């Protein structure tokens, strides 16, 4: 791995935070590049995912958490909600033993490192989605792209089968690593 996975996840959270901070008030209800969600619903998905990290890494099950993170978790201040959730998620993955602990996710249990890799992809790529949806710069950190590809490439069939990321897009030879990552996850 090119970088510590927990650190890469934290850096992806920071990168996506900058994008969330750049969403203008008139853009929250705008359509997003993710067909099922507007921009607010897309950010809500990321924030809810962040909130799930600590309880799952601490050994709780999905049933234990229940519907705690269903619905709108953004409230009146989406950036403040993002900030609180990102701090908790980053701290959870940086905790002692978090990368090795079994995590009872819907497709698991899996080691914390697998879950962390999936959260890294979700945060990084949905940050790109928000940027793309709101006219912000979409360039991804090349180091994070490298780590994300290391996570995605060996698992692409499983990720594609999950239906969470879209259908892989064909690219011409010589595509950049960022283009490859985005294409693998259904973005052109």
N, C-alpha and C positions, 0 to 999 in steps of 0.2 A: 504494500500500500504506500502510495506516494506521500501520504500525510496521515497523522493520527486521526482515526475516524471521528472520535468525539470532537476534536478540534475542527475538522472539516465541517461537521454538522453545525457547530457554533458559528463558524464563518459564513455558512450558507444562511443561517438565521439572521446574521448581521446584514448580509447583502440584500436579503429580501426585506428586511426592516427599512432599508433606504428606499426601496420601491414603494412599500406601503405608505411611508411618510410622504411620498411624492404624489399620492392619489389626491386629486382636487375634490372639493366637496361635491361638485356637480358630476363626478365620475362614478360615485359609489353604486348607482343603479344602472350604469351603462352595461351593455352586453360585454361578456368576456369572450376570449378565444376558446374557452371551455364551454361547449354548447349548453350544458345543463345549468350554468351559473352566471349570474351577473357579477360584477367586480366585488361587491360586498359579500356575496355568497362564497365566492372563491377565497377571499381573505378569511372569511369565517371558517371555511374548511381547514385552512392551514392553522389557524389559531386553535380550533378544536383539536386538531391532530397534535399540536404542541402540548395542550393540556393533558392528553392521554399518556404522554411519555412517563411522567413521574410515577403515577400509580402502577402502570404496567411494569416498569423497571423495578419498582419496590416489591413486586411479586403479586400484586392484585390481579384478579381476572377481569374479563370484560363484564361478566355478571356482577362482580363486586362494584364496578364503576357505574353500571346501569346506564341511565339516560342523563347523567349529570352534564354531559357536554353536547347534548342534542339541542337543536334550535339555535337561536342567535346568542353567541358568546361574545359578541363585539360590543354590545351596549351602545352608549352614546359617544364613546371615544375609541374607535377601532385601533388607533395607534397605541394607546395606553394598554388595550387588551392584548395586542400583539407583543408589546414590550414585556408585560408580566408573564405571558405564556412562554416567550422565548427564553427568558431568564430561568424559568423553572425547568424547561426541557433541556437546556444546555447543562444546567447543574446536575440533572438526573443522569445524563449520559457520562458526565465527568466523575461521577461518584465511584468510590471503591468497588471493584468487582462488577460494575454495571455492564461491561462489554461481554462478560462471561455468564452472567446470570440468565436463567431461562425466563423468557418473556412470553406470556400467554396471549399472543395476538390471534386474530381470527384464522390465520394460516399457520399457527404454531402449536406448541411452543417452539421458539427459536432462541438462539443466543442473543443477548443484548446487542452484539455487534451487527447481526443481520438486521434487527429492527432499526438500529441507528442508521445503517446504510439506506434503508428504505425511507426513513424520515429525511435524511439528507437529500435524496432524490426528490421527494415530495416538496420539500421547502424550496430547493433550488429551482426546480422546473416550474413550480407554481409561481415563484417570484418572477420568472421569465414571462409566464402567462399574464400576470398582473401588469408588468411593464409593457408588454405587447398590447394589451387591452387598453392601456391609458396613454399611449404615445410616449412612454419614457424609453431611455436607452435600454437595449436588451442584451448587451454584451455580458457574458458570464465570465467570472474569474477563471482563467485557464487552469489554475491549480485545482479548483473545485470540480471543473469539468473532468480533469484527469481522474480524480478520486471517484466521481460519479460513474464514469465509464468502467472503472475497475469493479464497481458494484453491479452495474447494469449488464454488462456483456455476458458474464457467466450465467445470469439469471433471466435473460431476455424472454425466453419461452414462458417461464412462470409469470413474469410481469405482464407480458402480452395477454396471457390467458386470464389474468385477473380483471381485465377490462378497465383498469384504472388509468391507463396512460395513452390510449389511442393506438391505432394501427401503425406499424412501422412504415416510414416513407422512404422510397428509394432515392439515393443520392448519386450523383456522378462520382467517378473516381477522383481522388484528390480533395474530397471534402474535408473541412477542418474538423478537429475533435468536437468542437461545440456543435457544428452542423450534424455530425454523426450522432451525438448524444440526443439532440432534439429530434432527429429523424427516427431513432430507435424508439422514442417515446411518443411518436405520432405527431410531431410538430415539424413543420417545414421551414 
